[in-house]
Amino acid sequence: MRRKINTAACTLLAGLLLVGCSSGGPSADDRKYADAVAAADPYGLGDMETDQLADTLGSTGTDICLTLRGSSYGDAMQYAVFHNFEPKEAAALVSAAVEVYCPDQAGKLPAA
């Protein structure tokens, strides 16, 4: 019985160690998205380091693209504002999401 518990504990510890070691930070696309957001809103979101901003944004860019694909620019903006971003930040998030994750939705962005 004690051997089974030790084996289970070692297996769990090894699994946790592997998960901890495999997390190498944000993906290349997530970093690119964070850089695009920072460039679009340098005074609001541009003061964070790329990896920190990418971690903070999480799946926001892909979620915005899902909203755009299923609806409109206005709904994508509303999604970002609902998640506590100011309108200027929301516009940066939406335009950066289109640039990085869903360029096929560029036609839904307002004319500059």
N, C-alpha and C positions, 0 to 999 in steps of 0.2 A: 504493500500500500504506500509506504513512504517513498519507494522508488518511483512509483507512478506519479506522485505529487512532484517530486524533484524533476522528473523528466518533463512534466507539463509546465513547470515553472521555467525550466531552461528553454523550452520551445517558445513560450510566450516572450521571454526576455530577448531571445534571438530575433523573433519577429518584430518586436518593438525597435530593436537596434537597427534592423534592416530598413524599416520604415523611416526612422529618424535620419539615417544616412542617405537615403535615396531622395530626400526632399532637397533639391538643388536650387530652390528659389523659383521665381516666376519663369514662365516659358519665354522663348524669343518673341513670340507674337504679343504676349502680355507686356513685355518690356517696350516693344515697338508702340503698343497702344499707349502706355504711360508716357512715353516720349512725345507722341502726337498730342496727347491731352495737355501736357506741359507747354508745348509749343503753341497750342491754340489758346491757352489761358495762362500766360506766364506769371501774371500777378496774383492769380487765385490758387492754382494748383502747381505752378511751376517751381515753387520753392522746396519741393520734396525731392529726395533722391529717387532715381528711376525704380529701383527694386522696391523701395518703401511705397511709392505711389502705386506700383503694379500690385503689390500685396493689398493695399488699401482698396483699390478698385475691384479686385477679385474678378468676378464674372460679369461685371457691369457692361463691358463692351459687347460680349456675346449676347447678353440679355437684351441690350438695346437693339442689336441686329435681329433678334427673334421678333421683337416688337415691330421693327420696321418692316420685316417680311410679311407680318400678319396684318399690318395696319398702316399708320401714316407717321410722318415726321412729328406732327403734333402729339401723337400718342407716345412716341419715343421721348420727346421732351418732357411730357407729363410723367413718364416713368422715372426719368432722372431727377426731376424736381421732387417727386414723391419720396425719393430716396435721399432727401435732404441736401441736394445740390442747388445752388443759386442758379437762376436762369442763364447767366453767362457761362457758368461752369457746365450746365446741362448742354448748352449748345456745343461747347468744346468736346464733351463726352460723345455726343451723337456724331459730330463730324469726324472725330478720331476713330470711332467704331466703324463707320463706313469706310474710312481710309484703310484700316487694318483688317477688319473681320468680314466686311460685306460690301466690297466695292460695287457689286451688282445693284446696290440700293442707292447709288449716288443720285439717281434721278429724283429721289424723294427729298433731297436736301433743297432748301430755298436757294434761289440765285443770289450770288454774293453781291 
